[in-house]
């Protein structure tokens, strides 16, 4: 029997969203654990892939939650288990693999940058050739919710860049990916986030809703394609 996917939540309201929709449609088994509720990050050896989601923690925190998460991700890398990290999940991947997590010059929050332009990421030449982006545009509209960024080391490949935060999408080894931006937002999740997240609460909700509505179709299609591509890389889809 094919192993299932482990999805790791770092805060309760940041769930898998579009990824979970794809998993259900494809009949792929998965388990969700919530570290914010005190659940333990189990050994990865019984899973076919690991997905680690976002949260307000820093990968530099010294609490037991983060120390255990980094230890498990090191095990994932050593065992060559496919991994996808989103936001904090990117930062813990890079930290676990020997890179650094540092403060970004600016916080990237929502859909628009400090110049009021849409947040986008651009694929690098390596990104354009990577199977994670098969069937996707080379420039993608994204949603951001972070104040830190990563510094890469040898063995890490930069797949996509941004204007105010360069290192946006990273690959470690052959099948571990980290994405700083968010491709998983559903309309329901989006409403929860803008009503609960402290960084989003200070922004204009109606502007956020308008921005989301204007790119929702393209954004959703990109998210679905990216997650399906990862599931193919991980061997869950053909």
JOSUL-V920097 format. One record per helix or strand. SS is the DSSP state (2 for helix, 1 for strand). FROM is the first residue (numbers start at 1). LEN is the number of residues. Records with the same first field share a line. If there is no record, write none. Layout:
SS = FROM-LEN / FROM-LEN
This chain:
1 = 4-6 / 30-5 / 47-6 / 82-5 / 100-11 / 112-1 / 118-1 / 120-4 / 139-3 / 143-9 / 156-6 / 167-6 / 176-4 / 182-1
2 = 18-9 / 35-3 / 44-3 / 64-15 / 88-9 / 125-5 / 131-3 / 187-10 / 198-4 / 205-29
